[in-house]
Amino acid sequence: MATFISVPLKKSTEVDLVKPLSKFITATYPVGEEQAEYIRAVEELNKLRKSALGRPLDKHESSLDILLRYYDQLCVVEPKFPFPELCLTFTWKDAFDKGSLFGGSVKLALASMGYEKTCVLFNIGALASQIASEQNLDSDEGLKAAAKNYQLASGAFAHIKDTVLSMLSREPTMDISPETASTLSQIMLAQAQEVFCIKATSDKMKDAIIAKLANQAADFYGDAFKQCQYKENLPKEVLPVLAAKHCMMQATAELHQAALADQKKRFGEEIARLQHAAELVKTVASRYDEYVNVKDLSERVNRALTAAKKDNDFIYHDRVPELKDVEHIGKATLVKATAIQNPLSQKFSDLFEKMVPMAVQQSVSVSNQRKADTVNRLVGGLREATNLCNGVLASLNLPAALEDLSGDSVPQSILEKSRAVMSQGGLQSVEMLIKELPELLTRNREILDESLKMLVDEEATDNELRAKFNQRWNRTPSGDLYKPLKTEGANFSSVLDKAVSADQVVRERFNTHCEMIALLCRSEAELSAAIPSANPTKTLQGSEVVSVLRSQLAQLDEVKQEREVLEGEIKSVTFDLTASFLTALAQDGAINEEALSGGALHTHYGNHTERVQNSLRSQEDLLAKIQTSHQEFSALKQSTNEADARDDVLKKLAAAHDSYTEISSNLKEGTKFYNDLTEMLLKFQNKCSDIVFARKTERDELLKELQQSIAREPSAPSFNVPAYQSAPSSTNPAPGSGPTPAPRTVFVPPPTQAKGTPPARPPPPSITPQAAGSAPPGAPPPGSNPPPVAPAASQAQGPPYPTYQGYPGYYQMPMNYNPYMYGGQYGVGVPYMPYQTPPAQGGYPAPPPNQQQQPYPYPQQAGQQQPYYPQQ
């Protein structure tokens, strides 16, 4: 007979953790020892799950420790991987659902690590209850182990009650619902209290203590009984066991409180309590003897009651009070649910100890972006100032105007600019880079468009099935699940749009200076011939204003050189805030990334920011002085049409050199940007492909469950056969008229009908002329259709259920452009096949009126089968 209640384990399907977790690791961490160590840890985690869930577990502490270690590992690994993006689907069966002939047990599949943790914790509580129920309660070690495991089980179920709804995105199965978990927690707590009561009895503690312990256990069992009254999913023996235990613990409390009354010479109270205890054990024996053994307790109570009555009748003659008038028994609680705090296992060691949590990874990523923005702002300010300086000097034709005092030779600065342009590849290199940009842009557009198309197609399929099955399609909508990915895709699209605009600006600038850049690529003689000559101005060579201008230009060159050094220093600054973020997460439970990053940026870039500002102010002062000196220089210089034309060409050549340098830099950065973006988009495409594949797997599983649930439903309501039809004659079933009934109708089987599947069309019964002629008056002629005889209970009614092949709308991954094999494993899906609606099936027609047909005991089977699913 069952004395203690234990909980069955939940069962899970196999899940491959290695592939998605390893894929994330290889995409996130560089190749090396660290990456290899993490991949080995993933393999160990997968082995640990198989040990904990992939085989039957013995009712032993070692098996429980495996579950505890796996749960601890899940708790520490959850914040280190982006499980919502990996879309790992975990499938678990309801622990209390025994299933049915057609559909099996109820199960739920969710892409949630919280769901996995909840189910593993349920198994911890279940296995702990089984281990406690197996203990030998005659030994002190067995009592301690039972009490410990019952309290652990109570804590596990209580933790599920408090956290399950926040961890899941939908309604859980009944076994892990808050109501069921609360009931199981209370049952385990009551059993732990009972164990302490048994230990107090075996240790021969005072009757007052035992009475209080037993009374508290009775209260716990009573609370559990109240919670369990409306739980139809729990096993049927739980409720009577709880009721019996409540009575037995109350009887035990009364027994020991009666002994205490005897010690205090309250003999009437002793008899009243023993009478109440006797009534309680009698109730248990009469109602719940099938579930618990109350014989020993009953004998003890009856023996004590007989002795007490005898002594009181012959010696004490004490009045026996009403039970309501006696003092209430006190209560003493020695148990409480074990708090679920990690780690639960003493043997636990973190397989991913060196891997930082996702919160830290995200904070580091945002911090790196802030650092990049700071560097870009400082370096961009320096480059913008340099471009402004070059533009001003080009507009003033400096320093070429100071070198061109002869008026007929090519200035030295122009020759240096020409050599610089040709050393960088000249016009041809820029044209080649400009030609490559559209190809790089097209490649990135295709990857992004195909990635988003995967999401759109799968979402459309999900919406179509949701509209078809309505509330039965109870998984998370794809539109909600894909919001982060769609936002990320929109950001990529915005970046590409900005890149297109930047490409257009570079192309227009190149077209503006293309002619002069081509001129700089020619020889010195061709360059000299292309520059107009002017009258010599040798008289200005010894002028003071020329010396001042040359000095100011030299100072400006020094500012530019210092700026290049400063730019290199800014780019070379490195710092890592991972340790700071980990410390903040450990101390506060959250990371104030903005404050920590802001302080670090000020520390490392504060001095550089000040130097950048000083450089900009120095340039501004020098340019103002140069413009003033150039005005004096222009006033002394002879102005002629030839001189103006020469100055104009020299200015354009200087501007063409500056534009060439900037365009080349922009094009190289653009090429690198597109190549880097390609890698990012390939990772994005892999994420989309993985989640779509996981959703397809989940969709197929849900379709299978829907098919099974529909198969379990009755095809038509049952009805009672009228009395005049249900009493056939001994020789022949009562004939009747009308069409043969449609299949899939449920009939009540006759008691004499043997079970088993009958043949599709059995031979008709032999009817003698005498029997045929003995039909009652008014009965239909023998040739008409008789009413059907009920088939055996196991006979399949109507056409068998069709095998549903799954929704055939899975997308096919386009493979128009695949430079880096970005299609991956899931690059090619199942091509779309339109759903073919099967032909409709009509009812079963009656035979022609003139056709004579022998009656038969089974409904006719139709030639075609009508699928159960409604057609749209």
ChimeraX attribute file (.defattr): number of C-alpha atoms within 10 A of each C-alpha:
attribute: neighborCount
match mode: 1-to-1
recipient: residues
	/A:1	8
	/A:2	13
	/A:3	14
	/A:4	20
	/A:5	18
	/A:6	23
	/A:7	21
	/A:8	16
	/A:9	22
	/A:10	20
	/A:11	19
	/A:12	19
	/A:13	12
	/A:14	14
	/A:15	14
	/A:16	15
	/A:17	16
	/A:18	17
	/A:19	11
	/A:20	17
	/A:21	20
	/A:22	19
	/A:23	14
	/A:24	17
	/A:25	18
	/A:26	15
	/A:27	14
	/A:28	12
	/A:29	12
	/A:30	11
	/A:31	11
	/A:32	9
	/A:33	9
	/A:34	13
	/A:35	18
	/A:36	16
	/A:37	14
	/A:38	21
	/A:39	21
	/A:40	15
	/A:41	18
	/A:42	21
	/A:43	17
	/A:44	15
	/A:45	20
	/A:46	18
	/A:47	17
	/A:48	17
	/A:49	23
	/A:50	15
	/A:51	16
	/A:52	22
	/A:53	21
	/A:54	15
	/A:55	10
	/A:56	11
	/A:57	16
	/A:58	12
	/A:59	17
	/A:60	14
	/A:61	15
	/A:62	11
	/A:63	18
	/A:64	23
	/A:65	18
	/A:66	21
	/A:67	25
	/A:68	24
	/A:69	23
	/A:70	26
	/A:71	26
	/A:72	21
	/A:73	22
	/A:74	19
	/A:75	16
	/A:76	17
	/A:77	22
	/A:78	15
	/A:79	14
	/A:80	17
	/A:81	19
	/A:82	16
	/A:83	18
	/A:84	13
	/A:85	18
	/A:86	19
	/A:87	22
	/A:88	23
	/A:89	22
	/A:90	20
	/A:91	20
	/A:92	20
	/A:93	22
	/A:94	23
	/A:95	24
	/A:96	19
	/A:97	18
	/A:98	13
	/A:99	13
	/A:100	12
	/A:101	10
	/A:102	13
	/A:103	16
	/A:104	15
	/A:105	15
	/A:106	18
	/A:107	19
	/A:108	19
	/A:109	20
	/A:110	21
	/A:111	24
	/A:112	18
	/A:113	22
	/A:114	21
	/A:115	24
	/A:116	22
	/A:117	21
	/A:118	22
	/A:119	27
	/A:120	26
	/A:121	25
	/A:122	26
	/A:123	26
	/A:124	25
	/A:125	31
	/A:126	28
	/A:127	27
	/A:128	29
	/A:129	28
	/A:130	24
	/A:131	21
	/A:132	32
	/A:133	24
	/A:134	15
	/A:135	17
	/A:136	13
	/A:137	18
	/A:138	11
	/A:139	11
	/A:140	13
	/A:141	11
	/A:142	18
	/A:143	19
	/A:144	17
	/A:145	21
	/A:146	26
	/A:147	25
	/A:148	21
	/A:149	26
	/A:150	34
	/A:151	29
	/A:152	26
	/A:153	34
	/A:154	32
	/A:155	24
	/A:156	27
	/A:157	32
	/A:158	25
	/A:159	22
	/A:160	26
	/A:161	21
	/A:162	14
	/A:163	13
	/A:164	22
	/A:165	17
	/A:166	9
	/A:167	17
	/A:168	17
	/A:169	15
	/A:170	13
	/A:171	12
	/A:172	18
	/A:173	17
	/A:174	19
	/A:175	20
	/A:176	25
	/A:177	17
	/A:178	20
	/A:179	14
	/A:180	22
	/A:181	23
	/A:182	21
	/A:183	23
	/A:184	30
	/A:185	25
	/A:186	27
	/A:187	28
	/A:188	34
	/A:189	27
	/A:190	29
	/A:191	29
	/A:192	30
	/A:193	28
	/A:194	26
	/A:195	26
	/A:196	22
	/A:197	26
	/A:198	18
	/A:199	21
	/A:200	18
	/A:201	16
	/A:202	13
	/A:203	10
	/A:204	10
	/A:205	12
	/A:206	13
	/A:207	20
	/A:208	18
	/A:209	19
	/A:210	25
	/A:211	30
	/A:212	23
	/A:213	28
	/A:214	34
	/A:215	30
	/A:216	26
	/A:217	32
	/A:218	29
	/A:219	18
	/A:220	25
	/A:221	29
	/A:222	22
	/A:223	17
	/A:224	25
	/A:225	23
	/A:226	14
	/A:227	18
	/A:228	22
	/A:229	11
	/A:230	10
	/A:231	16
	/A:232	10
	/A:233	15
	/A:234	20
	/A:235	12
	/A:236	10
	/A:237	13
	/A:238	20
	/A:239	19
	/A:240	18
	/A:241	23
	/A:242	29
	/A:243	19
	/A:244	28
	/A:245	28
	/A:246	27
	/A:247	23
	/A:248	26
	/A:249	26
	/A:250	26
	/A:251	28
	/A:252	28
	/A:253	29
	/A:254	28
	/A:255	29
	/A:256	24
	/A:257	27
	/A:258	30
	/A:259	24
	/A:260	18
	/A:261	19
	/A:262	16
	/A:263	12
	/A:264	10
	/A:265	13
	/A:266	17
	/A:267	24
	/A:268	23
	/A:269	25
	/A:270	29
	/A:271	28
	/A:272	22
	/A:273	28
	/A:274	28
	/A:275	21
	/A:276	17
	/A:277	27
	/A:278	23
	/A:279	16
	/A:280	21
	/A:281	26
	/A:282	18
	/A:283	15
	/A:284	26
	/A:285	18
	/A:286	9
	/A:287	13
	/A:288	20
	/A:289	17
	/A:290	14
	/A:291	20
	/A:292	19
	/A:293	16
	/A:294	17
	/A:295	14
	/A:296	8
	/A:297	17
	/A:298	22
	/A:299	13
	/A:300	13
	/A:301	25
	/A:302	16
	/A:303	12
	/A:304	20
	/A:305	22
	/A:306	13
	/A:307	12
	/A:308	20
	/A:309	20
	/A:310	13
	/A:311	14
	/A:312	17
	/A:313	11
	/A:314	8
	/A:315	9
	/A:316	15
	/A:317	13
	/A:318	16
	/A:319	13
	/A:320	17
	/A:321	15
	/A:322	11
	/A:323	14
	/A:324	8
	/A:325	9
	/A:326	14
	/A:327	9
	/A:328	11
	/A:329	16
	/A:330	15
	/A:331	19
	/A:332	15
	/A:333	14
	/A:334	13
	/A:335	19
	/A:336	17
	/A:337	21
	/A:338	19
	/A:339	14
	/A:340	15
	/A:341	8
	/A:342	15
	/A:343	17
	/A:344	16
	/A:345	17
	/A:346	10
	/A:347	10
	/A:348	17
	/A:349	12
	/A:350	15
	/A:351	18
	/A:352	19
	/A:353	13
	/A:354	10
	/A:355	17
	/A:356	17
	/A:357	21
	/A:358	15
	/A:359	19
	/A:360	24
	/A:361	18
	/A:362	12
	/A:363	21
	/A:364	18
	/A:365	12
	/A:366	15
	/A:367	22
	/A:368	16
	/A:369	12
	/A:370	16
	/A:371	21
	/A:372	13
	/A:373	13
	/A:374	17
	/A:375	21
	/A:376	14
	/A:377	13
	/A:378	22
	/A:379	21
	/A:380	14
	/A:381	15
	/A:382	21
	/A:383	17
	/A:384	13
	/A:385	18
	/A:386	19
	/A:387	15
	/A:388	15
	/A:389	18
	/A:390	18
	/A:391	17
	/A:392	16
	/A:393	20
	/A:394	22
	/A:395	16
	/A:396	20
	/A:397	23
	/A:398	23
	/A:399	20
	/A:400	20
	/A:401	21
	/A:402	18
	/A:403	17
	/A:404	23
	/A:405	19
	/A:406	19
	/A:407	21
	/A:408	16
	/A:409	18
	/A:410	22
	/A:411	19
	/A:412	13
	/A:413	18
	/A:414	21
	/A:415	16
	/A:416	12
	/A:417	19
	/A:418	25
	/A:419	17
	/A:420	17
	/A:421	22
	/A:422	17
	/A:423	10
	/A:424	14
	/A:425	12
	/A:426	20
	/A:427	20
	/A:428	13
	/A:429	13
	/A:430	20
	/A:431	15
	/A:432	11
	/A:433	17
	/A:434	21
	/A:435	11
	/A:436	12
	/A:437	18
	/A:438	13
	/A:439	12
	/A:440	17
	/A:441	20
	/A:442	12
	/A:443	18
	/A:444	23
	/A:445	17
	/A:446	17
	/A:447	23
	/A:448	21
	/A:449	13
	/A:450	17
	/A:451	25
	/A:452	20
	/A:453	16
	/A:454	21
	/A:455	22
	/A:456	17
	/A:457	16
	/A:458	21
	/A:459	20
	/A:460	14
	/A:461	20
	/A:462	23
	/A:463	17
	/A:464	13
	/A:465	17
	/A:466	16
	/A:467	12
	/A:468	15
	/A:469	15
	/A:470	11
	/A:471	9
	/A:472	15
	/A:473	18
	/A:474	12
	/A:475	19
	/A:476	14
	/A:477	13
	/A:478	18
	/A:479	16
	/A:480	9
	/A:481	17
	/A:482	19
	/A:483	11
	/A:484	12
	/A:485	19
	/A:486	17
	/A:487	11
	/A:488	13
	/A:489	19
	/A:490	14
	/A:491	12
	/A:492	19
	/A:493	16
	/A:494	12
	/A:495	12
	/A:496	18
	/A:497	13
	/A:498	12
	/A:499	17
	/A:500	14
	/A:501	11
	/A:502	14
	/A:503	19
	/A:504	12
	/A:505	12
	/A:506	19
	/A:507	16
	/A:508	11
	/A:509	16
	/A:510	22
	/A:511	10
	/A:512	13
	/A:513	18
	/A:514	17
	/A:515	14
	/A:516	18
	/A:517	26
	/A:518	17
	/A:519	17
	/A:520	26
	/A:521	21
	/A:522	16
	/A:523	13
	/A:524	16
	/A:525	10
	/A:526	12
	/A:527	17
	/A:528	16
	/A:529	13
	/A:530	14
	/A:531	20
	/A:532	19
	/A:533	18
	/A:534	22
	/A:535	14
	/A:536	15
	/A:537	15
	/A:538	13
	/A:539	11
	/A:540	18
	/A:541	14
	/A:542	9
	/A:543	12
	/A:544	11
	/A:545	18
	/A:546	18
	/A:547	15
	/A:548	16
	/A:549	22
	/A:550	18
	/A:551	13
	/A:552	17
	/A:553	19
	/A:554	13
	/A:555	15
	/A:556	20
	/A:557	13
	/A:558	12
	/A:559	17
	/A:560	19
	/A:561	12
	/A:562	13
	/A:563	21
	/A:564	16
	/A:565	10
	/A:566	19
	/A:567	19
	/A:568	11
	/A:569	11
	/A:570	20
	/A:571	13
	/A:572	9
	/A:573	11
	/A:574	8
	/A:575	10
	/A:576	11
	/A:577	17
	/A:578	15
	/A:579	11
	/A:580	15
	/A:581	24
	/A:582	18
	/A:583	14
	/A:584	17
	/A:585	16
	/A:586	11
	/A:587	10
	/A:588	9
	/A:589	9
	/A:590	14
	/A:591	19
	/A:592	12
	/A:593	20
	/A:594	13
	/A:595	10
	/A:596	16
	/A:597	21
	/A:598	13
	/A:599	12
	/A:600	17
	/A:601	17
	/A:602	13
	/A:603	11
	/A:604	15
	/A:605	17
	/A:606	12
	/A:607	11
	/A:608	18
	/A:609	17
	/A:610	10
	/A:611	16
	/A:612	18
	/A:613	13
	/A:614	12
	/A:615	17
	/A:616	17
	/A:617	11
	/A:618	14
	/A:619	20
	/A:620	15
	/A:621	11
	/A:622	17
	/A:623	18
	/A:624	11
	/A:625	15
	/A:626	21
	/A:627	15
	/A:628	12
	/A:629	18
	/A:630	20
	/A:631	13
	/A:632	13
	/A:633	20
	/A:634	13
	/A:635	9
	/A:636	14
	/A:637	16
	/A:638	14
	/A:639	12
	/A:640	11
	/A:641	9
	/A:642	14
	/A:643	18
	/A:644	14
	/A:645	15
	/A:646	21
	/A:647	24
	/A:648	17
	/A:649	16
	/A:650	27
	/A:651	22
	/A:652	18
	/A:653	25
	/A:654	27
	/A:655	21
	/A:656	27
	/A:657	23
	/A:658	20
	/A:659	22
	/A:660	24
	/A:661	14
	/A:662	17
	/A:663	20
	/A:664	23
	/A:665	12
	/A:666	16
	/A:667	22
	/A:668	14
	/A:669	12
	/A:670	20
	/A:671	17
	/A:672	12
	/A:673	13
	/A:674	19
	/A:675	16
	/A:676	11
	/A:677	18
	/A:678	22
	/A:679	14
	/A:680	15
	/A:681	21
	/A:682	21
	/A:683	16
	/A:684	21
	/A:685	25
	/A:686	21
	/A:687	20
	/A:688	23
	/A:689	23
	/A:690	21
	/A:691	24
	/A:692	23
	/A:693	20
	/A:694	17
	/A:695	23
	/A:696	19
	/A:697	13
	/A:698	21
	/A:699	20
	/A:700	16
	/A:701	16
	/A:702	20
	/A:703	20
	/A:704	17
	/A:705	19
	/A:706	17
	/A:707	20
	/A:708	18
	/A:709	16
	/A:710	16
	/A:711	18
	/A:712	14
	/A:713	9
	/A:714	12
	/A:715	15
	/A:716	11
	/A:717	9
	/A:718	11
	/A:719	10
	/A:720	9
	/A:721	12
	/A:722	8
	/A:723	8
	/A:724	8
	/A:725	14
	/A:726	16
	/A:727	11
	/A:728	13
	/A:729	10
	/A:730	7
	/A:731	12
	/A:732	14
	/A:733	19
	/A:734	21
	/A:735	20
	/A:736	18
	/A:737	15
	/A:738	12
	/A:739	15
	/A:740	18
	/A:741	15
	/A:742	16
	/A:743	18
	/A:744	16
	/A:745	17
	/A:746	19
	/A:747	18
	/A:748	15
	/A:749	15
	/A:750	13
	/A:751	8
	/A:752	7
	/A:753	12
	/A:754	13
	/A:755	13
	/A:756	11
	/A:757	12
	/A:758	14
	/A:759	9
	/A:760	10
	/A:761	12
	/A:762	10
	/A:763	11
	/A:764	12
	/A:765	13
	/A:766	11
	/A:767	13
	/A:768	10
	/A:769	8
	/A:770	8
	/A:771	11
	/A:772	13
	/A:773	11
	/A:774	9
	/A:775	16
	/A:776	9
	/A:777	6
	/A:778	6
	/A:779	11
	/A:780	15
	/A:781	15
	/A:782	18
	/A:783	16
	/A:784	22
	/A:785	21
	/A:786	22
	/A:787	22
	/A:788	20
	/A:789	20
	/A:790	19
	/A:791	23
	/A:792	21
	/A:793	17
	/A:794	12
	/A:795	13
	/A:796	16
	/A:797	20
	/A:798	18
	/A:799	16
	/A:800	13
	/A:801	16
	/A:802	13
	/A:803	9
	/A:804	14
	/A:805	9
	/A:806	14
	/A:807	17
	/A:808	14
	/A:809	20
	/A:810	19
	/A:811	21
	/A:812	15
	/A:813	18
	/A:814	17
	/A:815	14
	/A:816	10
	/A:817	14
	/A:818	14
	/A:819	9
	/A:820	10
	/A:821	11
	/A:822	21
	/A:823	20
	/A:824	14
	/A:825	12
	/A:826	14
	/A:827	17
	/A:828	13
	/A:829	13
	/A:830	11
	/A:831	12
	/A:832	12
	/A:833	11
	/A:834	9
	/A:835	9
	/A:836	7
	/A:837	10
	/A:838	10
	/A:839	10
	/A:840	10
	/A:841	12
	/A:842	10
	/A:843	11
	/A:844	15
	/A:845	11
	/A:846	13
	/A:847	14
	/A:848	9
	/A:849	8
	/A:850	8
	/A:851	9
	/A:852	13
	/A:853	14
	/A:854	15
	/A:855	22
	/A:856	18
	/A:857	17
	/A:858	19
	/A:859	22
	/A:860	16
	/A:861	15
	/A:862	15
	/A:863	8
	/A:864	11
	/A:865	16
	/A:866	17
	/A:867	18
	/A:868	15
	/A:869	14
	/A:870	8
	/A:871	10
	/A:872	5
